[in-house]
Amino acid sequence: MSIQAFIFDLDGVLTDTAEYHFLAWKALADELGIPFDRHDNEALKGVDRMGSLSFILSKGELELPEEQVLVLADKKNRHYQQLIEHMSPADLFAGAHQLFADLKSRRIAIGLASASKNAPMVLDRLGIADQFDYVADAAKVKQGKPHPEIFLTVADALTIAPQDCVGIEDSLAGLQSIQDAGMHSVGIGDKQVLNGAEQVYAQLHEVDLAEVLALGKPQR
């Protein structure tokens, strides 16, 4: 079968909210007296909110009651939401609009598999909410990346077999999720880091659609 769907991650693929996440996590870590820098933040790429908080707490060797952990997670999220209020269509990565148009002209479905519960808000700020045929509800996903659940959920909602989908990610956890879902994988970022993907492009605007669609053709 040919490729029938492209399923995108959001952060690092279509826009960059990493700086906002870093600032929000940094503020929380500082408040807790836990050292946290940009290098530490790299380990949180593709990891959901509770997983990220667990990483930070373990770094500070802090064991807290679940209720307190939930309060901290909510505090970080409220700070992050305040920061992304300032996002606009100008924050959408170059090449996104053209890629969406090319996919739609070929009647290829477009899905979003973001671990962020704030994804709908970010899509609205970027002005691209109407481009997606299905957006996964991160609140309903039980297993975070690298588990394949979120990508499989999107494929199921689109009624397209996983092997006929392309997943696009910028993190190792995300790529693992795509591959374990049985989908074709495209990485956006450093080729040295994402060398497990079938195709890797440094930036979104460099994606060669014909090259990616060829992944769905039988090998001779």
N, C-alpha and C positions, 0 to 999 in steps of 0.2 A: 504493500500500500504506500501511497505518497504521504508526505507530511500534511496533516490536517489541522494542527493547532500549534501555536507558540504560547508557552506559559512562562511569564516573566516573574522574576523576583523584583522587588521595588528598589530598595536602598542599595546603591552602588551599581545598579543596572540602568534604571530610568532617571534617577536623581541621586543626590548625595545628602542624606540626612545624618551621616556618620558624625559630623562635627557637632550637631545638635545633641545626638545621643551621648557623645563624649562629654560635652559640657554638663549635661544633666547628671550623668553618672559621676563625673568628677566632683560636682557640688555635693552629691550625696556621700561619696567616699570621704571627702574632706570633713564633712560634718561628723562622720563616724571615726575620723582619725586614721583612715586606711590609705596608705600610699596608692595612687592610681594615676598612671600616665598614658600617653598615646600608644606606647608599646603594649600595655595591658589591654587597651581598648581594641587592638587588632584581634585579640583572642575572642572577642565578643561578636565578631562578624557572623551573621547568620544565626546567632543564638537568640532565643526568645528572652523576654523580660525576666522571668523567674530564674532562668538558667544563668543570665548575666548577673543578676543579683547574688545568686549562689556563689558564682566565681569571685565576686568582690568580697563577700563575707568570709569565704574560705581563705582568701588572701590576707585578710585581717585576723584570721583565726577566731572569728566570732560565730558563736552558736546562739541563735535567738529563737524565741517561741514563734510558732507559725503566724500568730496574729500580728506580731511586731514586724515580721518579714513582709507580710501583706501591706502593712501601713507604709513601710519603706518603698515598696514597689509602686504603690499609688502616688507617693510623694514625688518619686523620680518621674513618673509618667505625667503628672500635672506640670512639672517644670518643663519637660520636653514639649508638651502641647503648647505652652506659652511661647517657646522658642520657634516652633514651626508655624505659628500664626503669621509669621513674617514671610513665609514662602510664597512664591508666585510662579506663573508660567515660565518666567525667565530662568527658573531653577531646573527646568526639564532639560535633560541631556540632549545635545545636538544629535540629530539623526532619528530621534524618536518619532516625530510626526511623519517623516517620510517612510520609515519602516512600517508604522501602523497602516499608512495609506497603501503601501505595496502589498501587505498581507491581506487587507480588505479587498483589494482589486483581484486577488487570487482566491477569495472566499475562504481564507484560512482563519480559523477562530483564534481569538486572543483572550488569554486568561491571566490572572494574577495570583501568585502563590507567595504572598508575603507573610512572614511570621508576626508582623506588627499589627496590633489591634487598632493602630492609628492610620492604617493604610487608606481607608476611605477618605479621611480628612486630608491626607497628603495628596491623593488623586484630585480632590476638589481644588486644592490650592494650585496644583499644576495645570488644571483645566483639561484633564484627560479622562475623567471618570466615565465619559460616554464612549470611550474607545474599547472598553472591555466587554466581552460576552459573558464573562463570569469572574467575580472576585471572591476568593476564598475568605470565609469568616474565620479569622485567626482565633477568635474566642471559642469556636466549636472544635478546633483541632486539638486532639488529645496528646499527640506525640509531636514534639518539635523537631526541626531539622537537627541532625541528618536523617531522621526517620522519613520515609517517603510519603507519609500520610497526606500532607498538604498538596503535593503534586498529584497524587492519585485522586484526591477529592475533586480537584479542578477538572481532571480528565473525565471523571465520572459525570460531573455536572454538565460537561460539554458533550457527553455521550460519544467520546472518541477514545479508541484504544490507546493505552500508554505508548505502545511501539510506534504510533502514528503522531506522537507529540514531540516537540522540541522544548526542552527546559533551558532557560537562560539565567545564569547565576554569576555572582562575583566572589562567592566564598566556597571554601572546601566543604563545609557542612552542607551547603546548598547543592553543590555538585554531587555529593554522596547521595543526597535525597533524590535527585533526578535519576541517577544511575540505578539506584535500588528500586525506583519506580518502573524501570524498564524503558525509559525514554532516551531519546537522543539528547546529548548535552553540549551546550555552548557556554564558554566562560567569557566574562568581560573583565579584563584586568591583566595582571602579570602572567605571561606564558610560563615562566619558571614555576610559579606557584600553582597555576591551574592546568598543569600539563596532563592531567587525567581526563580533561574534556576532549570531545571529538574535534571541536574547533574552538580556538581562543582568539579573541580580538582585544586589542588594548583599550579601545573605546567603542561605545555603541554605534557611532556614526561610521565605523569601519566595517561593520557587519556586512558580509557579502551574502545576500539572500539566496542567490543561485547556488552558491557553495553550500549553504546550510540545507537548502531543500534537497540537494543531491544526497544528503545523508539518508534520506528515505527511499532512495532508489536501490534495487537489488544489485549487489556486487557481482561483477562478471569475472 
